[in-house]
Amino acid sequence: INSALEPIRKVDTAIDLLEVFFSLAKRDSICHCIEKRANDVRALFMQQCQDTRQEFDNYRREPPLRMNEPQFAGSALWARSLSMKISN
């Protein structure tokens, strides 16, 4: 379980794996290991949320726009992309 979840840095992938392992877990020690890993995934998600919030705070006055992108529409697209990063 630990070796399968160690290299994963995407929250959605880790959740999918945890769900599979949880459905297979029968012993208390395995359930405890899965719960510990679920807490690690939660911490990873919270870190991603904080990083995204920091990026938003840093660039909200002058968001990174592509060349020839309208200011307000480009700003809205940028904010939406940050939101999608968290919701996915």
Short mmCIF file of the C-alpha atoms (twelve columns), coordinates in Angstrom:
data_MODEL
# 
_entry.id   MODEL 
# 
loop_
_atom_site.group_PDB 
_atom_site.id 
_atom_site.type_symbol 
_atom_site.label_atom_id 
_atom_site.label_alt_id 
_atom_site.label_comp_id 
_atom_site.label_asym_id 
_atom_site.label_seq_id 
_atom_site.Cartn_x 
_atom_site.Cartn_y 
_atom_site.Cartn_z 
_atom_site.pdbx_PDB_model_num 
ATOM 1  C CA . ILE A 1  0.000   0.000  0.000   1 
ATOM 2  C CA . ASN A 2  2.758   2.400  0.970   1 
ATOM 3  C CA . SER A 3  4.835   1.708  -2.125  1 
ATOM 4  C CA . ALA A 4  1.800   2.163  -4.388  1 
ATOM 5  C CA . LEU A 5  0.894   5.531  -2.875  1 
ATOM 6  C CA . GLU A 6  4.374   6.945  -2.265  1 
ATOM 7  C CA . PRO A 7  5.140   8.400  -5.737  1 
ATOM 8  C CA . ILE A 8  1.640   9.841  -6.259  1 
ATOM 9  C CA . ARG A 9  1.384   13.625 -6.096  1 
ATOM 10 C CA . LYS A 10 -2.120  14.040 -7.548  1 
ATOM 11 C CA . VAL A 11 -4.964  13.998 -5.083  1 
ATOM 12 C CA . ASP A 12 -7.559  12.428 -7.383  1 
ATOM 13 C CA . THR A 13 -5.276  9.514  -8.268  1 
ATOM 14 C CA . ALA A 14 -4.458  8.906  -4.614  1 
ATOM 15 C CA . ILE A 15 -8.148  8.921  -3.685  1 
ATOM 16 C CA . ASP A 16 -8.931  6.366  -6.381  1 
ATOM 17 C CA . LEU A 17 -6.194  4.065  -5.089  1 
ATOM 18 C CA . LEU A 18 -7.283  4.510  -1.481  1 
ATOM 19 C CA . GLU A 19 -10.841 3.550  -2.398  1 
ATOM 20 C CA . VAL A 20 -9.604  0.359  -4.040  1 
ATOM 21 C CA . PHE A 21 -7.399  -0.551 -1.078  1 
ATOM 22 C CA . PHE A 22 -10.162 0.269  1.406   1 
ATOM 23 C CA . SER A 23 -12.576 -2.075 -0.342  1 
ATOM 24 C CA . LEU A 24 -9.956  -4.844 -0.104  1 
ATOM 25 C CA . ALA A 25 -8.912  -4.176 3.495   1 
ATOM 26 C CA . LYS A 26 -9.971  -6.805 5.977   1 
ATOM 27 C CA . ARG A 27 -7.403  -6.581 8.776   1 
ATOM 28 C CA . ASP A 28 -7.213  -3.752 11.287  1 
ATOM 29 C CA . SER A 29 -3.562  -3.050 10.511  1 
ATOM 30 C CA . ILE A 30 -4.357  -2.535 6.828   1 
ATOM 31 C CA . CYS A 31 -7.311  -0.295 7.665   1 
ATOM 32 C CA . HIS A 32 -5.086  1.733  9.983   1 
ATOM 33 C CA . CYS A 33 -2.475  2.113  7.225   1 
ATOM 34 C CA . ILE A 34 -5.142  3.254  4.765   1 
ATOM 35 C CA . GLU A 35 -6.502  5.789  7.264   1 
ATOM 36 C CA . LYS A 36 -3.000  7.153  7.776   1 
ATOM 37 C CA . ARG A 37 -2.529  7.481  4.033   1 
ATOM 38 C CA . ALA A 38 -5.927  9.179  3.738   1 
ATOM 39 C CA . ASN A 39 -4.682  11.802 6.198   1 
ATOM 40 C CA . ASP A 40 -1.567  12.241 4.048   1 
ATOM 41 C CA . VAL A 41 -3.748  12.770 0.972   1 
ATOM 42 C CA . ARG A 42 -5.848  15.292 2.885   1 
ATOM 43 C CA . ALA A 43 -2.676  17.174 3.823   1 
ATOM 44 C CA . LEU A 44 -1.557  17.098 0.173   1 
ATOM 45 C CA . PHE A 45 -4.920  18.538 -0.895  1 
ATOM 46 C CA . MET A 46 -4.718  21.289 1.718   1 
ATOM 47 C CA . GLN A 47 -1.198  22.166 0.533   1 
ATOM 48 C CA . GLN A 48 -2.411  22.378 -3.065  1 
ATOM 49 C CA . CYS A 49 -5.261  24.642 -1.950  1 
ATOM 50 C CA . GLN A 50 -2.835  26.911 -0.088  1 
ATOM 51 C CA . ASP A 51 -0.457  27.032 -3.067  1 
ATOM 52 C CA . THR A 52 -3.307  27.933 -5.404  1 
ATOM 53 C CA . ARG A 53 -4.541  30.612 -3.008  1 
ATOM 54 C CA . GLN A 54 -1.019  32.044 -2.802  1 
ATOM 55 C CA . GLU A 55 -0.770  32.106 -6.606  1 
ATOM 56 C CA . PHE A 56 -4.135  33.855 -6.826  1 
ATOM 57 C CA . ASP A 57 -3.127  36.438 -4.222  1 
ATOM 58 C CA . ASN A 58 0.186   37.110 -5.957  1 
ATOM 59 C CA . TYR A 59 -1.243  37.634 -9.441  1 
ATOM 60 C CA . ARG A 60 -4.823  38.793 -8.946  1 
ATOM 61 C CA . ARG A 61 -4.032  42.429 -9.738  1 
ATOM 62 C CA . GLU A 62 -2.085  41.534 -12.876 1 
ATOM 63 C CA . PRO A 63 -2.870  37.942 -13.865 1 
ATOM 64 C CA . PRO A 64 -0.617  36.218 -16.399 1 
ATOM 65 C CA . LEU A 65 -2.334  36.683 -19.745 1 
ATOM 66 C CA . ARG A 66 -1.467  35.268 -23.130 1 
ATOM 67 C CA . MET A 67 -0.551  37.566 -25.949 1 
ATOM 68 C CA . ASN A 68 -3.663  39.040 -27.651 1 
ATOM 69 C CA . GLU A 69 -5.907  37.932 -24.789 1 
ATOM 70 C CA . PRO A 70 -8.468  40.498 -23.595 1 
ATOM 71 C CA . GLN A 71 -7.752  41.812 -20.113 1 
ATOM 72 C CA . PHE A 72 -11.018 40.995 -18.343 1 
ATOM 73 C CA . ALA A 73 -11.872 37.799 -20.194 1 
ATOM 74 C CA . GLY A 74 -8.291  36.596 -19.796 1 
ATOM 75 C CA . SER A 75 -8.394  37.369 -16.083 1 
ATOM 76 C CA . ALA A 76 -11.623 35.406 -15.741 1 
ATOM 77 C CA . LEU A 77 -10.136 32.450 -17.633 1 
ATOM 78 C CA . TRP A 78 -7.056  32.510 -15.420 1 
ATOM 79 C CA . ALA A 79 -9.155  32.560 -12.237 1 
ATOM 80 C CA . ARG A 80 -11.318 29.761 -13.588 1 
ATOM 81 C CA . SER A 81 -8.243  27.659 -14.365 1 
ATOM 82 C CA . LEU A 82 -7.119  28.030 -10.754 1 
ATOM 83 C CA . SER A 83 -10.557 26.988 -9.580  1 
ATOM 84 C CA . MET A 84 -10.547 23.973 -11.888 1 
ATOM 85 C CA . LYS A 85 -7.132  22.941 -10.579 1 
ATOM 86 C CA . ILE A 86 -8.650  22.612 -7.101  1 
ATOM 87 C CA . SER A 87 -11.993 21.080 -8.046  1 
ATOM 88 C CA . ASN A 88 -10.481 18.337 -10.184 1 
# 
